[in-house]
Amino acid sequence: MARFLIWVLTLVCLLVLADRWALLYAEHKAAERLKDTMHLAAAPEVTIGGFPFLTQLAARRLDSVRVTVPDVPAHRVTLTQVTATADDIRIDGDGPTTVSGALVRQVHGQVLLSFADMNRELGASQVSFTAHGPDSVQAHGTLRIAGRDLSVQADARIRREGDRGIATSVDGIRLDIDDLATYRPGTAPTEGLHLTRAAASRLTREAEQIKSLLTVPEVVHRLGVPDSAVSAALHDENKLHQLTGAPRFLHDLTTINLVDVALAHPSLLKRLGLDPSLLTTLTKLTRPQIADRFSFAFQLPKPPGGALHLQRVAVGKDGIHVDVSGAGLLLGH
């Protein structure tokens, strides 16, 4: 009886070893085929679930297969990791070496586009990306404009594009000129070149600079200051301090678009501490030109059979996460 049990245990061990060898061989061959099919730089990681493997192979049906593909090129960016789990797979072939294709009844997976990769590929060491809500990414860094490094900030909102695509719409673009002014490209009232609140507050304490502003009719008109108050302020220091000390005056000062004022009074920018040549360069820099620095998109490949769809798209601390599902996919046919 003891000898019989030893033989049985030995046979079981050999069968298990054969099953594991066949499993490892099948995973290796599947990884190599995926590498060649998807033109990957390295073979993906393939894990076949269920035990024993040989009985699944004999039945030409696998319980599940998990595939992890790192660093998948997607136009301007690289998908950090693509992970997919396929369930209920019907295979064509008689053994690990003769599998010619498969029908995947269901597949679900995740795509990760990390901020680290986006910083390297889009930021060029000058711009970095971080989460800014469940469906938005914030870009912030510096841009070299007219020989100066300006602080830049923009919001890239993530949107689905069809069933298989992800794209971004960039808005909220802002360039900060030290703590003097903020430039937002565009023609809306909130866009253009505006003094920061700190700069406007400092300006109200500089009598000569604020007087130079009050001599410009366009500025006075937009501030809503009566001509009589302006005249009094220009000739009386006390009246000037009363006018500029009003909270509403400080607020209105930050809403004036200095682009329009500078066209008629270019010397005014110098008095405010701004370089007119910098403004000229900024106004030539269009919103699409700036937005293109931060925009990106990618498209999932169209499978040879069945359907592959994007599901939930969310922005996390480490990057953009996308859930993917599919059904009826034909592989290797």
SULRA-V468989 format. One record per pair of residues at least 24 apart in sequence whose ideal C-beta (glycine too) atoms are under 10 Angstrom apart, sorted by the first residue. I is the first residue (numbers start at 0). J is the second residue. D is the distance in Angstrom with one decimal. If there is no record, write none. Layout:
I;J;D, I;J;D
//
This chain:
14;51;7.9, 14;53;8.1, 15;50;9.2, 15;51;7.8, 17;51;9.4, 17;52;9.6, 17;53;7.2, 18;50;7.6, 18;51;4.6, 18;52;5.2, 18;53;5.0, 18;54;8.4, 18;55;9.8, 18;56;9.4, 19;50;9.4, 19;51;9.0, 19;52;7.7, 19;53;9.8, 20;52;9.5, 20;53;9.9, 20;95;9.1, 21;47;9.9, 21;51;9.2, 21;52;5.8, 21;53;5.8, 21;56;7.1, 21;94;8.0, 21;95;5.1, 21;96;9.5, 22;46;9.4, 22;47;5.9, 22;48;10.0, 22;49;9.4, 22;50;8.7, 22;51;8.5, 22;52;4.2, 22;53;8.3, 22;55;9.4, 22;56;9.1, 22;95;8.3, 23;47;9.3, 23;52;9.3, 23;95;9.4, 24;52;9.8, 24;94;9.7, 24;95;5.0, 24;96;7.7, 25;52;7.1, 25;53;9.9, 25;55;9.9, 25;56;7.6, 25;61;9.1, 25;64;9.6, 25;90;9.6, 25;92;9.9, 25;94;9.1, 25;95;4.4, 25;96;8.8, 25;98;7.3, 26;52;9.4, 26;64;8.7, 26;66;9.8, 26;95;9.4, 27;95;9.3, 28;95;6.8, 28;96;7.5, 28;98;7.4, 29;64;7.5, 29;66;8.0, 29;95;9.5, 29;98;8.0, 29;101;9.2, 29;330;9.2, 29;331;9.4, 30;66;8.2, 30;68;9.6, 32;98;8.9, 32;330;8.6, 32;331;6.9, 33;66;6.7, 33;68;7.4, 33;330;8.8, 33;331;9.8, 34;68;9.0, 36;300;9.9, 36;303;9.9, 36;330;8.4, 36;331;8.1, 37;68;7.2, 37;71;7.6, 37;72;9.7, 37;81;9.6, 37;300;7.8, 38;72;8.7, 39;68;6.6, 39;69;8.8, 39;70;8.0, 39;71;7.3, 39;72;8.9, 40;69;9.2, 40;70;6.8, 40;71;9.7, 40;72;8.8, 41;68;9.0, 41;69;7.3, 41;70;7.7, 42;68;9.2, 43;67;6.0, 43;68;4.1, 43;69;7.5, 43;71;9.2, 43;80;10.0, 43;81;8.3, 43;82;9.5, 43;83;9.6, 44;68;7.9, 44;69;8.2, 44;82;9.1, 46;84;9.1, 47;85;9.9, 47;88;9.1, 48;84;8.4, 48;85;9.7, 48;86;8.9, 52;95;8.7, 53;94;9.1, 53;95;8.9, 55;88;9.1, 55;90;8.7, 56;90;7.4, 56;92;8.3, 56;93;8.5, 56;94;6.7, 56;95;6.8, 56;98;8.4, 57;93;8.9, 57;94;9.1, 58;89;9.5, 58;90;9.3, 59;88;9.3, 59;89;6.3, 59;90;5.2, 59;91;7.4, 59;92;7.6, 59;93;8.5, 59;98;9.4, 59;101;9.3, 60;87;7.4, 60;88;6.8, 60;89;5.7, 60;90;7.0, 60;101;9.8, 60;102;9.9, 60;104;9.8, 61;85;8.1, 61;86;8.9, 61;87;8.2, 61;88;4.2, 61;89;8.3, 61;90;6.4, 61;101;7.9, 61;103;9.4, 62;86;7.2, 62;87;7.6, 62;88;8.0, 63;87;8.1, 63;88;7.6, 63;105;9.7, 63;106;9.9, 64;88;6.1, 64;90;9.9, 64;101;8.6, 64;103;8.2, 64;106;9.0, 64;330;9.9, 65;108;9.0, 66;106;9.2, 66;108;8.0, 67;108;9.3, 67;109;9.9, 68;108;9.7, 68;110;9.7, 69;111;9.7, 70;116;8.3, 71;110;8.3, 71;112;9.7, 71;297;8.8, 71;299;9.8, 71;300;9.5, 72;297;9.1, 73;110;9.0, 73;112;7.8, 73;165;8.9, 73;295;8.4, 73;296;8.1, 73;297;3.4, 73;298;7.3, 73;299;8.8, 73;300;9.8, 74;295;7.2, 74;296;6.3, 74;297;5.9, 74;298;7.8, 75;117;9.4, 75;120;6.6, 75;121;6.6, 75;291;9.9, 75;294;8.2, 75;295;5.0, 75;296;7.7, 75;297;8.4, 76;112;6.1, 76;113;9.6, 76;116;6.5, 76;117;6.1, 76;119;9.6, 76;120;5.5, 76;121;6.8, 76;165;9.9, 76;295;4.9, 76;296;8.4, 76;297;6.4, 76;319;9.5, 77;112;8.0, 77;113;9.0, 77;116;5.3, 77;117;9.0, 77;119;8.7, 77;120;6.4, 77;297;9.2, 78;110;5.6, 78;111;7.0, 78;112;5.6, 78;113;8.9, 78;116;8.2, 78;165;10.0, 78;297;6.6, 78;299;9.5, 78;318;9.7, 78;319;9.4, 78;321;9.0, 79;110;8.6, 79;111;4.8, 79;112;6.0, 79;113;4.1, 79;114;9.4, 79;115;7.6, 79;116;5.3, 79;117;9.2, 79;317;8.7, 79;318;6.6, 79;319;9.4, 80;109;8.0, 80;110;7.6, 80;111;4.7, 80;112;9.0, 80;113;8.1, 80;116;9.9, 80;318;9.6, 81;108;6.7, 81;109;7.7, 81;110;5.2, 81;111;7.8, 81;112;9.9, 81;299;8.9, 81;321;9.4, 81;323;8.2, 82;107;9.7, 82;108;5.4, 82;109;5.1, 82;110;8.0, 82;111;8.0, 82;323;9.3, 83;107;7.2, 83;108;3.3, 83;109;8.0, 83;110;9.1, 83;307;9.6, 83;323;7.0, 83;324;9.7, 83;325;8.3, 83;328;9.8, 84;108;6.4, 84;109;9.3, 85;325;8.6, 85;328;7.7, 85;330;8.7, 87;326;10.0, 88;328;9.4, 88;330;8.6, 90;330;9.3, 90;331;9.1, 91;330;9.8, 91;331;7.8, 91;332;7.7, 92;331;9.3, 98;330;9.8, 98;331;7.5, 99;330;10.0, 99;331;6.0, 99;332;7.6, 100;303;9.8, 100;304;10.0, 100;329;6.8, 100;330;5.9, 100;331;3.5, 100;332;4.2, 101;328;8.5, 101;329;7.7, 101;330;4.8, 101;331;6.2, 101;332;8.4, 102;304;8.0, 102;305;8.5, 102;327;7.3, 102;328;7.4, 102;329;6.0, 102;330;7.8, 102;331;9.9, 102;332;8.4, 103;302;8.9, 103;304;9.2, 103;305;7.3, 103;325;7.4, 103;326;7.9, 103;327;7.5, 103;328;4.2, 103;329;7.8, 103;330;6.4, 104;305;9.1, 104;325;9.7, 104;326;6.6, 104;327;6.9, 104;328;8.5, 105;305;9.8, 105;324;7.8, 105;325;7.4, 105;326;5.5, 105;327;8.6, 105;328;8.9, 106;302;9.2, 106;305;8.6, 106;307;7.8, 106;323;7.8, 106;324;6.8, 106;325;4.4, 106;326;7.3, 106;327;9.5, 106;328;6.1, 106;330;10.0, 107;310;8.3, 107;322;7.3, 107;323;6.8, 107;324;4.8, 107;325;7.7, 107;326;9.7, 108;299;9.9, 108;307;9.4, 108;310;9.8, 108;321;9.0, 108;322;7.5, 108;323;4.6, 108;324;7.8, 108;325;8.3, 109;310;9.7, 109;311;9.5, 109;320;6.3, 109;321;6.9, 109;322;5.9, 109;323;6.9, 110;165;8.5, 110;297;8.3, 110;299;7.7, 110;309;8.4, 110;312;9.3, 110;318;9.8, 110;319;8.1, 110;320;7.3, 110;321;4.2, 110;322;8.1, 110;323;6.2, 111;315;8.8, 111;317;7.4, 111;318;5.7, 111;319;7.3, 111;320;5.9, 111;321;7.9, 112;136;9.6, 112;157;9.6, 112;165;8.2, 112;295;8.2, 112;297;7.4, 112;314;9.8, 112;317;9.7, 112;318;5.2, 112;319;4.4, 112;320;8.2, 112;321;7.8, 113;315;9.7, 113;317;5.7, 113;318;3.8, 113;319;8.2, 113;320;9.8, 114;314;9.4, 114;315;9.3, 114;316;8.3, 114;317;6.5, 114;318;4.9, 114;319;8.3, 115;317;7.9, 115;318;7.6, 116;318;7.6, 117;155;9.5, 117;293;9.3, 117;295;7.3, 117;318;7.2, 117;319;8.4, 120;295;8.4, 121;155;9.6, 121;292;7.3, 121;293;6.7, 121;294;8.6, 121;295;6.3, 122;292;8.9, 122;293;8.8, 123;292;8.7, 125;151;8.6, 125;292;9.3, 126;151;6.9, 126;152;9.5, 126;153;8.8, 126;292;7.0, 126;293;7.0, 128;153;9.9, 128;155;7.7, 128;293;7.9, 128;295;9.6, 128;314;9.8, 128;318;8.3, 128;319;9.3, 129;314;9.3, 129;316;8.3, 129;318;9.9, 130;313;9.5, 130;314;4.8, 130;315;6.3, 130;316;5.7, 130;317;8.5, 130;318;8.3, 130;319;8.9, 131;155;8.4, 131;156;9.0, 131;171;9.2, 131;314;7.3, 132;156;8.7, 132;157;9.6, 132;313;10.0, 132;314;6.7, 133;157;9.1, 133;312;9.0, 133;313;5.7, 133;314;6.0, 133;315;9.0, 134;158;7.8, 134;159;9.9, 134;312;6.9, 134;313;7.3, 134;314;6.1, 134;319;9.4, 135;167;9.2, 135;168;9.9, 135;170;9.7, 135;171;9.0, 135;314;6.4, 136;167;7.5, 136;169;9.5, 136;293;8.3, 136;295;9.3, 136;314;6.0, 136;318;8.8, 136;319;7.1, 137;171;8.4, 137;293;9.5, 137;314;9.7, 138;167;10.0, 138;169;8.0, 138;171;9.6, 138;172;9.1, 138;290;9.9, 138;292;8.0, 138;293;4.4, 138;294;9.7, 139;173;9.4, 139;293;9.9, 140;292;9.6, 140;293;9.6, 141;174;9.5, 141;175;9.7, 142;174;6.9, 142;284;8.9, 142;289;7.8, 142;292;7.7, 144;174;7.4, 144;176;9.4, 144;182;9.4, 144;277;7.0, 144;280;5.6, 144;281;6.7, 144;283;10.0, 144;284;6.9, 144;289;9.9, 145;274;7.3, 145;276;5.9, 145;277;4.7, 145;278;8.9, 145;279;7.9, 145;280;4.1, 145;281;7.7, 145;283;9.9, 145;284;9.6, 146;274;9.2, 146;276;8.8, 146;277;8.4, 146;280;9.1, 147;176;7.8, 147;177;9.0, 147;274;7.8, 147;276;9.9, 147;277;6.4, 147;280;9.2, 149;173;9.8, 149;174;4.7, 149;175;6.4, 149;176;6.1, 149;177;8.6, 149;181;9.9, 149;182;8.0, 149;277;8.4, 149;281;8.5, 150;174;6.9, 150;175;4.1, 150;176;8.3, 150;177;8.3, 150;178;9.7, 150;181;9.3, 151;175;7.7, 151;182;9.8, 151;289;7.6, 151;292;8.4, 151;293;8.8, 152;181;9.5, 152;293;9.9, 153;286;9.9, 153;289;7.1, 153;290;7.0, 153;292;8.2, 153;293;5.1, 153;294;9.4, 154;293;8.9, 155;290;8.5, 155;293;5.4, 155;294;6.7, 155;295;7.7, 155;314;9.6, 155;319;9.8, 156;314;9.7, 157;295;9.7, 157;296;10.0, 157;312;5.8, 157;313;8.7, 157;314;6.4, 157;319;6.3, 157;321;9.1, 158;296;9.6, 158;312;8.1, 159;308;9.7, 159;309;5.7, 159;310;9.4, 159;311;9.8, 159;312;6.1, 159;321;8.9, 160;296;6.9, 160;297;9.4, 160;298;7.7, 160;309;8.9, 161;298;8.2, 161;299;9.7, 161;308;9.4, 161;309;8.3, 162;299;8.4, 162;301;9.6, 162;306;7.6, 162;307;7.6, 162;308;4.7, 162;309;6.3, 162;310;9.9, 163;297;9.3, 163;298;5.7, 163;299;4.1, 163;300;7.9, 163;301;6.9, 163;302;9.5, 163;306;9.3, 163;307;6.2, 163;308;7.0, 163;309;6.2, 163;323;8.7, 163;325;10.0, 164;296;6.6, 164;297;7.1, 164;298;4.6, 164;299;7.3, 164;309;7.5, 165;295;8.5, 165;296;6.2, 165;297;5.6, 165;298;7.9, 165;299;8.6, 165;309;7.0, 165;312;6.6, 165;319;7.5, 165;321;6.4, 166;294;7.8, 166;295;8.0, 166;296;4.0, 166;297;8.4, 166;298;9.0, 167;290;8.8, 167;293;7.5, 167;294;5.0, 167;295;5.9, 167;296;6.7, 167;319;9.6, 168;290;8.3, 168;294;7.9, 169;286;8.4, 169;287;9.0, 169;289;7.9, 169;290;3.8, 169;291;8.2, 169;292;8.6, 169;293;5.2, 169;294;5.3, 169;295;9.7, 170;286;8.6, 170;290;7.9, 172;284;10.0, 172;286;6.4, 172;289;5.3, 172;290;6.6, 172;292;9.6, 172;293;8.4, 173;289;9.9, 174;281;7.0, 174;284;8.6, 174;289;8.0, 176;272;9.3, 176;273;6.8, 176;274;8.5, 176;277;7.0, 176;278;9.1, 176;281;8.6, 177;272;8.8, 177;273;9.6, 179;271;7.4, 179;272;5.8, 179;273;6.2, 179;274;10.0, 180;253;9.5, 180;257;6.8, 180;268;9.3, 180;271;8.0, 180;272;9.0, 180;273;6.3, 180;277;9.7, 180;278;9.1, 180;281;10.0, 181;253;9.2, 182;257;9.1, 182;258;8.3, 182;277;9.0, 182;278;8.0, 182;281;5.1, 182;282;8.7, 182;284;8.9, 183;256;9.6, 183;286;8.9, 184;281;7.6, 184;282;8.3, 184;284;6.6, 184;285;6.4, 184;286;4.3, 184;287;9.0, 184;288;8.5, 184;289;6.2, 184;290;8.9, 185;285;9.2, 185;286;5.8, 186;256;9.4, 186;258;9.6, 186;286;9.7, 187;256;9.7, 188;254;7.8, 188;256;7.5, 189;254;8.2, 189;256;9.0, 190;256;7.7, 190;258;9.0, 190;286;8.8, 191;254;9.9, 191;255;8.9, 191;256;3.6, 191;257;7.1, 191;258;4.6, 191;259;7.2, 191;260;9.8, 191;281;9.6, 191;282;8.9, 192;255;9.1, 192;256;6.4, 192;257;4.3, 192;258;4.9, 192;259;9.0, 192;260;8.9, 192;261;7.6, 192;268;8.8, 192;273;7.9, 192;277;9.6, 192;278;6.3, 192;281;7.2, 192;282;8.5, 193;252;9.2, 193;253;5.8, 193;254;6.7, 193;255;6.9, 193;256;6.6, 193;257;6.8, 193;258;9.2, 194;249;9.9, 194;252;6.3, 194;253;5.4, 194;254;9.1, 194;255;7.3, 194;257;7.1, 194;271;7.5, 194;273;9.2, 195;253;7.1, 196;249;7.3, 196;250;8.3, 196;252;8.9, 196;253;5.6, 197;253;9.7, 198;252;9.1, 198;253;8.4, 198;271;7.8, 198;272;8.0, 198;273;9.4, 199;243;9.7, 199;248;9.1, 199;249;5.7, 199;250;8.5, 199;251;9.2, 199;252;4.3, 199;253;4.9, 199;254;9.6, 199;255;9.1, 199;271;10.0, 200;243;9.6, 200;249;6.2, 200;252;8.8, 200;253;9.2, 201;272;9.3, 202;243;8.3, 202;249;9.1, 202;252;7.0, 202;253;10.0, 202;270;9.7, 202;271;7.0, 202;272;9.1, 203;239;9.2, 203;240;8.6, 203;242;8.9, 203;243;3.9, 203;244;7.1, 203;245;9.4, 203;248;7.2, 203;249;6.2, 203;252;7.2, 204;240;8.9, 204;243;7.8, 204;244;9.5, 205;243;9.5, 205;270;9.3, 205;271;9.4, 205;272;9.9, 206;232;9.6, 206;236;6.7, 206;239;6.3, 206;240;8.4, 206;243;8.7, 207;270;8.0, 208;267;9.4, 208;270;5.6, 208;271;6.5, 208;272;8.6, 209;233;9.8, 209;239;7.0, 209;240;9.7, 209;242;8.6, 209;243;5.7, 209;248;9.6, 209;252;8.9, 209;270;10.0, 210;234;9.9, 210;239;7.3, 210;270;9.8, 211;264;8.9, 211;266;8.6, 211;267;6.5, 211;269;10.0, 211;270;5.1, 211;271;8.4, 212;243;9.7, 212;252;8.0, 212;255;8.6, 212;260;8.6, 212;264;9.5, 212;267;7.2, 212;270;8.3, 212;271;8.1, 213;239;8.4, 213;242;8.4, 213;243;9.3, 214;264;9.1, 214;267;9.2, 215;255;9.8, 215;260;6.3, 215;263;7.8, 215;264;5.6, 215;267;6.5, 216;263;9.3, 216;264;9.9, 217;255;8.5, 217;256;9.8, 217;259;6.9, 217;260;5.7, 217;262;9.6, 217;263;6.7, 217;264;8.0, 218;251;9.8, 218;252;8.8, 218;255;6.2, 218;257;9.2, 218;259;9.8, 218;260;6.1, 218;264;8.7, 218;267;8.4, 221;251;7.3, 221;252;9.4, 221;254;7.5, 221;255;5.3, 221;256;8.3, 221;259;8.9, 221;260;8.6, 222;247;9.1, 222;248;6.8, 222;250;10.0, 222;251;4.9, 222;252;6.9, 222;254;8.9, 222;255;7.3, 223;247;8.5, 223;248;9.2, 223;251;6.6, 224;248;7.5, 224;251;8.6, 258;282;6.2, 295;319;9.5, 297;321;9.1, 299;323;6.7, 299;325;9.3, 302;327;8.8, 302;328;4.9, 302;329;7.3, 302;330;8.2, 303;328;7.8, 303;329;5.3, 303;330;7.7, 303;331;9.0, 303;332;6.9, 304;328;6.0, 304;329;3.3, 304;330;8.4, 304;332;7.3, 305;329;6.5, 305;330;9.6
//
